[in-house]
Amino acid sequence: MIRRVFIALAFCLAALPVRAEDVVIFAASSLKTALDEVTEGLPVRISYGGSGLLARQIMQGAPADIFFSANEVWMDAAQEAGAIRPESRVELLSNALVIVGHEAVPFEDMLASDGRVATGLVASVPVGIYAKAYLERADHWDTIAPRLVETDSARAALALVARGEVPFAVVYASDAAAELAVHVIHALPELPDLPIRYPVALTANAKPEAEAVMEVLQSDTARAVYAVHGFGVP
């Protein structure tokens, strides 16, 4: 099946300049490692960033063909604005939150320290929105909030810890799996009423070639890659 999809893509693009007909994917930054592998060899260009920023760009007419969001809220916003094709929408992946450190220290020591904690913007970036909700439920928010460093994406928060600029971060489990320079020091339990989900959909103005790429993103082969990189399947 995957081979047929790739062949179909090749025929679709054979008569046109590849760069002009690349399928453009706007994807949450936490997907980068896995999605780069899944789309290797495909005629695609991927723009990574915070889901909120990407959704707003799509709603303002940015030339994207596929939107792969790190939460349902921003996909809902794009759908309500008529910027995606609702019938193409699929809740494809799940994730979990972890607290990582530049050094492997006990979670209790992390809480008792005054070390800064990076995560996404808690008002707009999915990982930050999730982090605040999860930490509040675990009664850790008041301890961590004064030390918070807010970034524009999960990968930006992860990079601060990997470089040693910030000692701790709340990121996705998939981010922690992608970065050998950090250590998982605590896993936050999933909230049944706020699961971490990654919906993907064609945009309203998607090129015909994007449908074949969507099939690849949802294939069994792709799902196996996502699993290796720490993602789950709802």
N, C-alpha and C positions, 0 to 999 in steps of 0.2 A: 504493500500500500504506500509506504513512504517513498519507495523508488518511483512509483507512478506519479506521486505528487511532485517529486523533483523533476521528472521528465516533463510533466505538464507545465511547470514553471519555466523550464528551459525553452519550450516551444513558444510560450506566450511572449517571452522576451527576446527571442532570437532575431526578430526583424527590427528591433529598436535599440538605441544606445542604452546600455545597461544602467548607467548612472541616471539617465532621465526617467527610467521606469522602475527604479528601485522602490520596493515597498518600504514605507517609512513607519517605524514603530516608535511610539512614545511609551516608555516603560519606567516603572519605579526603579530607583537606583539599587534597591536591594535585590533586584533580579539580575543584575549585570553578569555575574560569573556564570550562572546557569544559562541565561538567555543567549549569551555570546556563544556558548557551546551548542545549544540547540539550533541556532540559526547559522552555524558555520557552513560556508559554501552556498548559502542562499542569497539571492539578489535583494538584500535588505540593508537599510541604514537604521540604526537605533539611536534615539536621543534619550538619555537617562536623566532623571531628576526626581524631585519631590512630586508625588502624585497630584497635589493641589495645584502646583505651578503648571504641570503638564495639562491638567484638565482645563485650567483657565485659558491656556494657549489654544487648545483645541476648540474651545467654545468661541474664541475670538477669530477662528478661521485658519489656524496654523495647518500647513499641508501634511497632516498625519493620516495614515491609512488604518492603523491599529492602535488602540489604547489599552495598555496593560497596567492596571492600577494596583496599589498596595492596600486599598480598602474600598468598601462598597460606597461610602459616602460620596467620594469624588466621582465615581462612575455614575452614581445616581444623579449628581449635579449635571454631568455631561448629557445624560439621557434626558433629563427634564428640559435641557436647553435645546434638544433636538440635534445634538452633535454626534451621537452614535446611533447605530442601528440596533434597536432593542432585541430583535429576533436573533441577532448574532451573539448576544452576550452570554458568556459562560463563566461560572464561578469555578476557576480552574485549580487554584492552589490554596494551601493553608500554611500558617507559620506559627511561631511561638516567640515569646520575648525572653531574653536572658540578660543578665548583668555581666559584663566582661571587665577584666582589669588588665593593665599593662603587666602587672605581676600577679601571680597566683596567691591570693590572700584569702583567709576565711571571710565569709559574708558578714559575720558579726563585726570583724575588724573594719571592713569597708563602711558599715553603718556608723561605727563609732569614730571614724576618721573625719577630717575636714576636707578630704580630697574632692575635687570637682567631678561632676558626673555629666557626661555629654549625652544628648539624645536629640531627636528632631524637634522642631518648633511645636510646642504643645497645643497651639491654637490652629495649626494648619497642616503639618506634616504627619502622615499616618503613624509612623513609629512614635512620634512625640505624643500624639493623641492617645494611642494605646498605652504608652508608658505611664502617663498621668493617671489614667483610669485604673490600670493594673496596680500601680503603687498605692493609690488611694485605697483600693480594696484590701491590700495587704498591710495597711497601716504604716507604710514607709514614706508616704509622700511628704509629710511635714518634716521629716529628717533630711530628705534628699533635695527638696525644692529649693532651699536657699543656696545650694551648691550647684545648681543646674547650669549647664552650658548648652544653649539651644542652637541647632544647626539646620541647614536647609534640606538635609536628607539623612537617611540611616547610614549610608556609606561615609558621609562626611564625619558623623559622630564616631564611627568605627576607626576612621583614619587618625583622628586625634589621639585615640588610645594607642593605636599601633605605633605611632611616632613618639609616644611618651609625653605628649603635650598636655594630656588630661589623663588622670589615673584610671578613671572608670567610665563606662557608658552603658546605657540601656539600648540594646539593638535587637535585631531579629536573630533567631537561632541560625538561620542560613547565612547571615553576615559573619557570625562567629566561626562558622565552618569554613568560610572563605579566607580567613585571615589567621595565619599561624603565629603572628606576633601578639595575639591576645589570649587570655585565659578565661573560660567561663567560670564564674564564681557563684552564680545563683541562677536558677531557672524559675521564672514566674509562672504560676499555674494559669491555665486558660480560664477565661471567664465565659461561662455558658451563654450569657446574654451579649457578649462582645467578642465573638470569635474573630481571629485574624484571617481574612480571606482576600484573595487576589482575583478579581474579575478581569476578563479580557473581552474586547468587542471590536468590531469594525466601526470605523468612523462613518459619519453620514456621507462623506465624499470619497470613500475608499475606492481605490482602483480595483478593477476586476481581479488582478493578480494577487491581491491581498487575501482573497478567499482561500487560495491554495496554501498560503503561509499560515493562515489560521488553522488549517487542518494539521499542518506540521506541528504547530505549537501545542495542539491537543492530542497528538499521537501517543501511542504506548512508548515509543522510543524516547520522545521528549519527556514523558512522565518519569521514566527511569532516570533521566539526567537530573530532573528537578529533585528527585528523591536523594540522589547522591550528594546534592548540594544543600541538603537540609530542609527542603520543602516537603509538606505533606499534601495529600489529596483529600479535600472535604468529603 
